[in-house]
């Protein structure tokens, strides 16, 4: 059971660290004037993984920047 709580805390920390709205991750403070999710590709176009550093220690976040050659990143609209 403790493992599930640790995972839940890490998922919440990851969501709070992500200062944008993208896909299924929506934050009310990061939206367009029309109420759509507002992306921040300059700061969040990467893949992230958390490393467990031992009991009682904070996890370490590793990230790898993404580059897109054939696809242009764009603001999504559901209207």
C-alpha positions as CSV (number, residue, x, y, z in Angstrom):
1,X,0.0,0.0,0.0
2,X,2.8,2.4,0.8
3,X,4.2,2.0,-2.7
4,X,0.9,3.3,-4.1
5,X,1.0,6.3,-1.9
6,X,4.5,7.1,-3.0
7,X,3.5,6.8,-6.6
8,X,0.4,9.0,-6.1
9,X,2.6,11.7,-4.4
10,X,5.1,11.6,-7.3
11,X,2.3,11.9,-9.8
12,X,0.9,14.9,-8.0
13,X,4.3,16.5,-7.8
14,X,4.9,16.0,-11.5
15,X,1.5,17.5,-12.4
16,X,2.2,20.6,-10.2
17,X,5.6,21.0,-11.7
18,X,4.1,21.1,-15.2
19,X,3.3,24.7,-15.8
20,X,1.1,24.2,-18.9
21,X,-2.0,22.5,-20.2
22,X,-1.5,19.8,-22.8
23,X,-3.7,16.9,-24.0
24,X,-5.4,15.3,-21.0
25,X,-3.4,17.4,-18.6
26,X,-5.4,20.6,-18.1
27,X,-4.8,23.4,-15.5
28,X,-7.2,26.2,-15.2
29,X,-4.5,28.8,-14.8
30,X,-3.0,27.7,-18.2
31,X,-5.7,28.2,-20.7
32,X,-6.5,30.5,-23.7
33,X,-9.1,33.2,-23.5
34,X,-11.5,30.7,-25.2
35,X,-10.9,28.2,-22.4
36,X,-8.7,25.8,-24.4
37,X,-5.6,24.2,-23.1
38,X,-2.6,26.5,-23.4
39,X,0.6,24.7,-24.4
40,X,4.2,25.8,-23.5
41,X,6.3,23.9,-26.0
42,X,9.3,26.1,-25.3
43,X,9.6,24.7,-21.8
44,X,7.8,21.4,-22.0
45,X,8.7,19.7,-25.3
46,X,10.5,16.8,-23.6
47,X,10.1,13.3,-22.2
48,X,10.6,13.1,-18.4
49,X,11.3,10.2,-16.1
50,X,11.6,10.2,-12.4
51,X,14.4,8.3,-10.7
52,X,13.9,6.7,-7.3
53,X,16.8,7.7,-5.1
54,X,16.1,5.7,-2.0
55,X,13.7,5.7,0.9
56,X,13.3,9.1,2.5
57,X,14.9,10.9,-0.5
58,X,13.3,13.1,-3.1
59,X,13.1,11.6,-6.5
60,X,15.3,13.0,-9.3
61,X,13.6,14.2,-12.5
62,X,15.5,13.5,-15.8
63,X,14.4,14.9,-19.1
64,X,15.3,14.5,-22.7
65,X,14.3,17.3,-25.1
66,X,12.2,16.4,-28.1
67,X,12.9,17.6,-31.7
68,X,10.4,17.4,-34.4
69,X,11.4,17.4,-38.1
70,X,8.3,16.3,-39.8
71,X,5.6,17.6,-37.5
72,X,4.9,21.2,-36.4
73,X,3.7,21.6,-32.8
74,X,0.5,23.6,-32.6
75,X,-2.2,24.7,-30.2
76,X,-5.1,22.2,-30.1
77,X,-8.7,23.3,-30.4
78,X,-11.8,21.2,-29.7
79,X,-14.2,23.8,-31.0
